[in-house]
């Protein structure tokens, strides 16, 4: 038979389900290839699209940066995109970390309402050093966020300059080109003037916002208790809402995540915007200087806020827990109709805490949609290959960003550590899908160029019940993992029968919504709203039918290889009970070839069953010659696909 191209083979998947498709040995060996990713290590990756170069850039802590065209092959940027300073001759590239944040370019501005504002000559690194011992800014440039401002016609980098005891600030740097140099413009928000640190509020813009003060207002005079009420001014996320208003969320643990309006003309705080003073003690939900609280508080864990508008909602991503491999980092999702909240989880619980609670780990009081968590043995994450970062299980995923492209596809970009005994980390990208009830579900595998988007999910049924039915590897991202002991969740086997039942490690029911890719899955006492999509199982081009769903407490993933790929994978990886030209002198376990391979059955036919039966039973008494040729015909079946192979042996 003439060899078929992979594209032609795949096109037959669109034929009627009742047709029996044939796959030859030659076709099986050409059906899929290895497509290994090119990795990068960027902690706290913030993603942005550069239309000029047609590339995505990610900027992270400690000036780690990378770029890509496809989210799968990354190019690390080294040396880092430079800082700049301004002298008599204009912008000079190559400023050191020690020089770059000393003198802002903007010391006066006029607001849209005509208000004149004088800004401090704020040395961000020196401010942080006041509350620290042996301070070095090199290790304290954290979690920048990058956005293009069309009014300013500038790339705007919002950078955290971290200091001890909350003496941190978010500053703005701008550049004409995404590749820099980025020049320090002014601070956006400053913290740590707690009455105990040497940091004085007189050296900030506090009085430009709330008016001249004879002494530090009592509500800020928290000393060592600052973090119970007020934010640590790091981890900015800057975004335009659907009306064009520019916002910044920021904060880490401490008093929570706060939100400020920015002025698109300057990229800085909108000094015309006002916020009421709401609350008392340690429980403020709004403050004239720090803005509006949208999440966290009372030193409950939570940082790395990121807000992305997808479909009908603004989604707030946060990372709970600690960032080390045994720290319990995990991404939680909340949503709101408004950019500044209120944000709630799938149970309707607010993202704001009114008292301290442990919100992760085995002792946690959980809220938020845990979009994914510690997991291993998934797909080709193979046990025994823990030293490979592509194969080891993931731990402590977090500090993500998100983006939606021009085709309506949304993506989750995060860093992860690994279950291999190190603190090494790398970037991963999963596509995001919106479920029928409007929650975000992350694709079970990394993004490899799939074209499906939310519109096609809502309007097209890619797979019918007959195709979806089968045995799946299923993974439930549960709350309450034992992060200190690096607990991971591992897949279990579930079978979805064509009549809507679920059997196996869990039992329940499933159904599809006709004309869409929506699925409802009821297992383990939870109801999951899911989507069914085609995925590619990295690092191969093997296609799988996969589902991803959101329940009230957990999220769920499932996959099974598509039928022709399952046949090809078995043929290429299974240990065959017999090989061409082998001499058979004893019974052979022919049917064990499919052990461990879901959704595949096998049938054998012997050309001389009296000597070597269809079941592999060897009968030497039927021998008439010293060596008798026998053809064993193996028929592998997966759904509507078959692979028939003849193996000549002798007995």
C-alpha positions in Angstrom: 0.0 0.0 0.0 1.3 3.5 -0.8 2.4 5.4 2.2 -0.1 8.0 3.4 1.0 11.5 4.6 0.3 12.3 8.2 -2.0 15.1 7.1 -4.0 12.7 4.9 -4.2 10.2 7.7 -5.5 12.8 10.1 -8.1 14.0 7.6 -9.8 10.6 7.7 -10.7 11.3 11.3 -13.5 13.5 9.9 -15.2 10.5 8.2 -18.3 8.8 9.5 -17.8 7.2 12.9 -19.0 3.8 11.5 -16.1 3.6 9.0 -13.2 1.2 9.8 -9.9 3.0 9.3 -6.7 1.0 8.6 -3.3 1.9 9.8 -0.2 0.2 8.4 3.1 -0.4 10.3 4.8 2.1 8.0 2.1 4.7 8.6 2.2 4.1 12.4 6.0 4.8 12.5 5.5 8.1 10.6 2.3 9.3 12.4 4.0 11.2 15.2 7.4 12.7 15.9 9.3 14.2 18.8 8.7 18.0 19.2 10.9 18.9 22.2 10.4 22.3 23.7 13.1 24.9 24.2 12.9 25.9 27.9 13.6 29.2 29.7 13.9 30.0 33.4 12.1 33.3 34.3 10.8 33.7 37.8 7.4 35.6 38.1 7.0 35.8 34.3 4.9 38.8 33.0 3.9 38.4 29.4 3.4 41.1 26.7 3.0 41.0 23.0 5.3 43.1 20.8 3.5 43.8 17.5 6.6 45.1 15.9 8.7 42.0 16.2 5.7 39.6 16.3 7.0 38.1 19.5 5.8 37.5 23.1 8.2 38.8 25.7 8.3 37.7 29.4 10.0 39.9 32.0 10.7 38.4 35.5 12.4 39.0 38.7 16.2 39.7 38.8 16.0 40.9 35.2 15.4 37.5 33.8 13.8 37.8 30.4 12.9 35.7 27.3 10.9 35.9 24.1 9.0 33.5 21.9 6.7 33.3 18.9 4.8 30.2 19.9 5.0 29.8 23.8 6.9 26.5 23.2 10.3 27.5 22.0 11.8 30.2 24.1 14.9 32.4 23.6 16.5 33.7 26.8 17.6 37.3 26.6 21.1 37.8 27.8 22.5 40.3 28.6 19.3 41.7 30.1 17.4 44.5 28.4 19.3 47.6 29.6 18.5 50.4 31.9 19.1 54.0 30.8 19.9 57.3 32.3 19.4 60.8 30.8 22.2 63.3 30.5 23.0 66.3 28.4 23.4 64.2 25.3 20.1 62.4 25.8 19.4 58.8 26.9 22.5 56.7 27.7 22.1 52.9 27.7 23.8 50.6 30.1 23.2 52.1 33.5 24.0 49.8 36.4 21.4 48.6 38.9 22.9 51.0 41.4 22.6 54.0 39.1 19.3 53.3 37.3 16.8 54.1 40.1 18.5 57.1 41.8 16.9 60.1 40.1 13.5 60.1 38.5 12.9 62.1 35.3 9.5 63.3 36.4 9.4 65.6 39.4 6.4 67.8 38.4 3.2 67.0 36.5 -0.1 68.5 35.7 -3.2 66.2 36.1 -6.0 66.0 33.7 -8.0 68.3 36.0 -5.2 70.9 36.0 -3.8 70.1 39.4 0.0 70.8 39.8 1.8 67.9 41.6 5.4 68.0 42.8 6.9 64.6 43.1 9.9 63.6 45.3 13.4 63.1 44.0 12.9 59.5 45.1 15.9 57.1 45.1 14.1 53.7 45.2 17.1 51.6 46.1 18.2 54.1 48.9 14.7 54.0 50.3 14.8 50.2 50.5 18.3 50.3 52.0 17.1 52.4 54.9 15.2 49.5 56.4 17.7 46.8 55.5 21.2 45.6 56.5 23.8 45.2 53.9 21.3 46.0 51.2 22.1 45.2 47.6 19.5 46.2 44.9 20.8 43.5 42.6 18.7 40.8 44.3 15.7 43.0 44.9 14.4 43.9 41.5 11.2 41.9 41.6 8.3 40.9 39.4 8.0 43.7 36.8 5.0 44.2 34.6 5.2 45.6 31.1 2.6 47.3 29.0 2.6 49.5 26.0 1.0 52.9 26.6 -0.4 54.3 23.3 -1.0 57.7 24.8 2.6 58.1 25.9 3.8 56.0 22.9 6.1 54.3 25.4 6.8 50.8 26.7 6.1 51.1 30.4 7.9 48.8 32.9 6.4 48.8 36.4 9.2 47.4 38.7 9.2 46.4 42.3 12.2 47.6 44.3 12.0 45.4 47.3 13.1 46.3 50.8 12.9 44.7 54.2 10.2 45.7 56.7 7.9 46.8 53.8 10.2 49.6 52.6 9.4 48.7 49.0 8.1 50.7 46.1 6.7 50.2 42.6 8.4 52.5 40.1 7.8 53.3 36.5 10.5 53.1 33.8 9.8 53.8 30.1 11.4 53.1 26.7 10.7 53.8 23.1 11.5 50.2 22.2 10.7 47.0 24.1 14.4 46.2 24.0 15.1 49.3 26.0 16.9 51.2 27.4 14.3 51.7 30.1 14.6 55.0 32.0 13.3 55.6 35.5 10.4 58.1 35.5 9.0 58.3 39.0 7.6 56.2 41.9 4.0 55.0 41.5 3.4 53.9 45.1 5.7 53.7 48.2 5.4 51.7 51.4 7.2 51.2 54.7 6.7 54.6 56.5 5.6 52.7 59.6 6.9 55.0 62.3 9.7 52.5 63.2 11.8 52.4 60.0 14.1 55.3 59.2 11.9 55.8 56.1 10.0 59.1 56.4 6.7 59.8 54.7 8.0 63.3 54.0 10.2 61.7 51.3 7.3 60.1 49.5 4.3 61.5 47.6 1.9 60.8 50.5 1.2 64.5 51.2 0.6 65.1 47.5 -2.3 62.6 47.8 -3.8 63.2 51.3 -2.5 66.8 52.0 0.2 68.2 54.3 0.5 66.3 57.6 2.1 67.6 60.8 2.9 64.1 61.8 2.6 60.6 60.4 -1.2 59.7 60.4 -1.9 57.3 63.2 -3.3 54.6 60.9 0.1 54.3 59.2 2.1 54.3 62.5 1.9 50.6 62.8 5.6 50.0 63.3 6.1 46.2 63.3 2.4 45.6 62.7 2.4 47.4 59.3 1.8 44.1 57.4 -1.4 43.4 59.2 -3.1 46.3 57.6 -1.1 47.8 54.8 0.4 46.4 51.6 3.9 45.5 50.7 4.3 47.6 47.6 5.6 45.0 45.1 4.2 42.7 42.4 2.4 45.2 40.2 -0.1 44.3 37.5 -1.0 47.1 35.1 -3.9 46.8 32.6 -6.5 48.7 30.6 -10.1 47.8 31.4 -12.8 47.5 28.7 -13.5 51.3 28.8 -9.8 52.3 28.4 -9.2 53.1 32.1 -5.6 52.2 33.2 -5.3 50.4 36.6 -2.6 48.9 38.7 -3.1 46.1 41.3 -0.2 45.4 43.7 0.7 43.9 47.0 2.1 40.7 48.6 0.8 38.9 51.7 0.8 41.7 54.4 -2.3 43.9 54.2 -3.4 42.4 50.9 -3.8 43.3 47.3 -4.8 46.9 46.5 -5.8 48.7 43.4 -5.0 52.2 42.0 -6.2 54.1 39.0 -3.3 55.3 36.8 -3.2 58.3 34.5 -2.7 57.1 30.9 -1.0 60.4 30.0 1.8 59.8 32.5 1.6 56.1 33.4 1.7 57.2 37.1 -0.9 57.4 39.8 -3.9 59.4 38.8 -3.7 62.2 41.3 -7.2 63.3 40.5 -8.6 59.9 41.7 -9.8 59.7 45.3 -10.5 56.8 47.6 -12.4 56.9 50.8 -11.0 55.8 54.1 -12.9 52.7 54.9 -12.2 50.5 58.0 -10.2 50.8 61.2 -7.5 49.0 63.1 -6.1 46.3 60.9 -9.1 46.0 58.7 -9.0 48.7 56.0 -10.7 48.0 52.7 -10.0 51.4 51.2 -7.4 54.1 51.8 -6.8 57.5 50.3 -3.2 56.7 49.5 -3.0 52.9 48.9 -6.3 52.7 47.1 -9.0 50.0 47.2 -8.3 46.6 48.6 -9.5 43.8 46.3 -8.0 40.7 47.9 -6.2 39.3 50.9 -5.4 41.1 54.2 -4.4 40.3 57.8 -1.2 38.7 56.6 -3.0 35.9 54.8 -0.8 34.5 52.0 -1.4 35.8 48.5 0.8 37.7 46.0 1.5 38.1 42.3 -1.9 39.5 41.4 -2.7 39.5 37.7 -5.9 40.7 36.2 -7.0 39.7 32.7 -10.4 40.3 31.0 -11.6 37.2 29.2 -15.1 36.9 27.8 -17.6 38.5 30.2 -15.4 38.8 33.3 -12.2 40.2 34.8 -10.3 37.4 36.3 -8.0 37.9 39.2 -5.1 35.4 39.5 -3.2 35.2 42.8 -0.5 32.9 44.2 -1.0 31.5 47.7 1.7 29.9 49.8 5.5 30.1 49.6 7.5 30.0 46.4 10.0 27.3 47.3 9.5 23.7 46.1 8.2 22.8 49.5 6.4 26.1 50.0 3.0 25.3 48.7 2.8 28.0 45.9 -0.5 27.6 44.0 -2.5 29.7 41.7 -6.1 30.7 42.7 -8.6 32.4 40.5 -11.4 34.9 41.3 -13.7 36.9 39.0 -15.7 40.1 38.8 -17.8 42.1 36.4 -15.7 45.1 37.4 -12.0 45.7 37.2 -11.8 46.8 40.8 -14.0 44.0 42.1 -15.7 42.6 44.1 -13.8 39.4 43.2 -15.3 36.1 44.3 -14.5 32.4 43.8 -16.8 29.6 42.4 -18.5 29.4 45.7 -19.2 33.1 45.8 -16.7 33.7 48.6 -14.8 37.1 48.5 -11.1 37.3 47.8 -10.8 39.7 50.8 -10.1 38.3 54.2 -11.4 39.9 57.4 -9.1 38.0 59.7 -6.1 35.8 59.5 -6.6 32.3 58.1 -4.2 29.7 56.7 -5.3 29.5 53.1 -3.1 26.7 51.7 -1.8 23.3 52.7 -3.4 20.6 54.9 -4.5 23.1 57.5 -5.9 25.6 55.0 -9.3 27.3 54.9 -9.6 27.3 51.2 -11.0 29.9 48.8 -10.4 30.6 45.1 -10.4 28.3 42.1 -7.2 26.3 42.2 -6.5 26.2 38.5 -3.8 23.6 38.9 -1.4 22.3 41.5 1.4 19.9 42.3 1.2 16.9 40.0 3.3 14.2 38.3 3.2 11.0 36.3 1.0 12.9 33.8 1.4 12.1 30.1 5.1 11.6 29.6 6.1 12.8 33.0 7.6 9.4 33.6 8.4 8.0 37.0 12.2 7.4 37.2 13.2 10.4 35.2 13.2 12.9 38.0 16.4 14.5 36.9 14.8 15.8 33.6 13.0 19.1 34.0 10.8 18.1 31.1 9.8 14.8 32.7 9.7 15.5 36.5 6.5 16.4 38.2 5.6 20.0 38.8 5.7 21.7 42.3 4.9 25.2 43.5 3.5 26.7 40.3 2.8 30.3 40.5 3.2 34.0 40.0 1.6 33.8 36.6 0.5 36.2 34.0 -2.1 35.8 31.3 -2.8 37.1 27.8 -5.3 36.8 25.0 -4.1 36.8 21.4 -5.7 38.2 18.2 -7.4 34.8 17.5 -9.2 34.9 20.8 -7.0 32.3 22.5 -6.1 33.0 26.2 -3.0 31.7 27.9 -1.7 31.1 31.4 2.1 31.7 31.7 3.7 30.7 35.0 6.9 29.4 36.6 7.1 26.0 38.2 9.6 24.1 40.3 10.0 20.4 40.0 9.9 17.2 42.1 13.6 16.5 41.6 15.2 17.7 44.8 16.2 21.2 43.5 14.9 24.7 43.5 15.4 25.1 39.7 12.4 26.6 38.0 11.2 27.0 34.4 8.3 28.6 32.5 5.2 26.7 31.3 2.3 27.9 29.1 -1.2 26.3 29.1 -4.1 27.6 27.1 -7.1 28.8 29.1 -10.7 27.9 28.2 -13.9 29.3 29.6 -16.4 26.8 30.9 -20.2 27.0 30.3 -20.6 28.8 33.6 -17.8 31.3 33.0 -14.8 29.9 35.0 -11.3 29.4 33.6 -10.0 25.9 33.0 -6.4 25.3 32.1 -5.5 22.9 29.3 -4.1 19.6 30.6 -1.0 19.9 28.4 1.3 22.7 27.4 0.3 24.9 24.4 1.7 23.7 21.1 -0.2 25.8 18.6 -3.8 24.5 19.0 -6.3 26.8 17.2 -9.4 26.2 19.4 -10.8 29.2 21.2 -13.8 30.0 23.4 -16.0 31.0 20.5 -15.4 27.6 18.8 -15.9 25.8 22.1 -19.3 27.4 22.4 -20.4 26.8 18.8 -18.8 23.6 17.6 -18.8 20.0 18.8 -15.4 18.6 17.8 -16.0 15.2 19.3 -19.2 13.3 19.7 -20.2 10.9 22.5 -18.9 7.8 20.6 -15.4 9.4 20.2 -15.3 10.8 23.8 -16.2 7.5 25.4 -13.2 5.5 26.6 -10.7 5.0 29.4 -9.0 8.2 30.6 -6.1 9.1 32.8 -7.7 11.6 35.1 -6.1 14.0 37.6 -7.9 16.1 40.2 -6.1 19.2 41.4 -7.3 19.1 45.0 -7.0 21.7 47.7 -5.1 20.8 50.9 -2.0 19.1 49.6 0.8 18.3 52.0 3.2 20.8 50.4 5.9 20.5 53.1 6.4 16.9 52.1 6.1 17.7 48.4 2.8 15.8 48.0 1.7 15.6 44.4 -1.5 14.4 42.8 -1.3 11.5 40.3 -3.7 10.3 37.7 -6.2 7.6 38.2 -8.1 5.6 35.5 -11.7 6.4 34.7 -13.9 4.9 32.0 -16.5 7.1 30.3 -19.1 4.7 28.8 -21.0 5.8 25.7 -24.3 5.7 27.7 -23.1 8.4 30.1 -21.7 6.5 33.0 -18.3 6.8 34.7 -16.6 3.8 36.2 -13.2 3.0 37.6 -11.4 4.7 40.5 -14.4 7.0 40.8 -18.0 6.6 39.7 -20.6 9.0 38.3 -22.0 10.3 35.1 -21.0 12.5 32.2 -22.8 14.3 29.4 -22.0 16.6 26.4 -23.9 19.7 25.4 -24.9 19.2 21.8 -23.4 21.5 19.3 -20.6 22.7 21.7 -17.5 21.3 23.3 -19.0 21.6 26.8 -19.1 18.6 29.2 -20.7 18.1 32.5 -18.9 15.5 34.7 -20.2 14.3 38.0 -17.7 12.2 40.0 -16.5 12.0 43.6 -19.4 14.0 44.9 -18.4 17.0 42.8 -19.9 18.4 39.6 -17.4 19.8 37.1 -18.2 22.0 34.2 -15.7 21.1 31.6 -14.6 21.5 28.0 -13.5 18.8 25.6 -10.6 19.7 23.4 -7.8 18.1 21.3 -4.4 18.3 22.9 -0.9 17.4 21.9 1.1 15.4 24.5 4.5 17.1 24.7 7.2 16.3 23.9 5.6 14.3 21.0 3.1 15.2 18.4 0.7 12.6 19.7 -2.9 13.9 19.7 -5.2 13.2 22.6 -8.9 13.9 23.4 -8.7 15.8 26.7 -11.1 17.5 29.1 -10.5 20.2 31.7 -13.1 21.3 34.2 -13.9 23.4 37.2 -15.8 22.3 40.3 -16.8 24.0 43.5 -13.6 22.9 45.3 -11.2 21.3 42.7 -10.3 21.3 39.1 -10.0 18.2 36.9 -8.0 17.0 33.9 -8.4 13.9 31.7 -6.9 12.6 28.5 -6.9 9.6 26.3 -4.8 9.3 23.1 -6.8 9.5 19.9 -7.3 6.1 18.4 -4.7 6.1 15.6 -2.1 7.6 17.9 -2.8 4.9 20.5 -2.2 2.2 18.0 1.0 3.9 16.7 2.3 4.5 20.2 1.7 0.8 21.2 3.4 -0.5 18.1 6.4 1.7 18.7 6.8 1.2 22.5 5.3 -2.1 23.5 7.5 -5.2 24.0 6.2 -7.5 21.4 5.7 -11.1 22.5 7.1 -12.4 19.2 9.4 -10.9 16.6 9.9 -11.5 12.9 11.8 -14.7 12.3 11.8 -15.9 15.9 11.8 -19.6 16.8 9.0 -20.5 19.1 9.6 -23.4 21.5 7.2 -22.7 24.3 3.8 -21.1 25.1 3.7 -17.3 24.3 1.5 -14.7 26.1 0.3 -13.0 22.9 -2.5 -11.0 24.6 -0.2 -9.3 27.1 0.9 -6.9 24.4 -2.0 -4.5 25.3 -1.4 -4.5 29.0 -1.0 -1.0 30.2 -2.4 0.5 27.0 -5.8 1.9 27.4 -8.6 1.6 24.8 -6.7 -1.0 22.7 -7.7 -4.6 22.1 -5.8 -7.3 20.2 -6.7 -10.4 18.3 -4.3 -13.0 17.0 -4.7 -15.5 14.2 -2.2 -18.3 13.5 -1.7 -19.8 10.1 -1.1 -23.1 11.8 -3.2 -23.2 15.0 -2.6 -26.9 15.6 1.1 -26.2 16.4 0.8 -22.6 17.6 -2.7 -21.6 18.6 -4.4 -18.2 18.3 -3.8 -17.9 22.0 -0.1 -18.6 21.8 -0.2 -22.2 23.0 2.7 -24.2 21.6 1.9 -27.9 20.8 5.1 -29.7 19.8 3.2 -33.0 19.4 1.7 -31.6 16.2 5.1 -31.0 14.7 5.9 -32.9 11.5 9.2 -31.2 10.6 12.1 -29.8 12.6 11.0 -26.3 11.7 7.6 -25.2 10.6 6.8 -21.7 9.4 3.8 -20.0 11.0 2.4 -16.6 10.2 0.9 -14.8 13.3 -1.5 -12.0 12.3 -1.9 -9.4 15.0 -5.0 -7.1 14.7 -4.9 -4.1 17.1 -8.1 -2.2 17.4 -8.8 1.2 19.0 -12.2 2.6 18.3 -12.8 2.7 14.6 -9.1 2.2 13.8 -7.2 -1.1 13.2 -3.6 -2.0 12.6 -3.0 -5.4 11.1 0.5 -6.8 11.1 1.8 -10.2 10.0 4.7 -11.6 12.0 6.4 -14.7 10.4 7.9 -17.1 13.0 8.9 -20.7 13.0 8.1 -23.5 15.4 
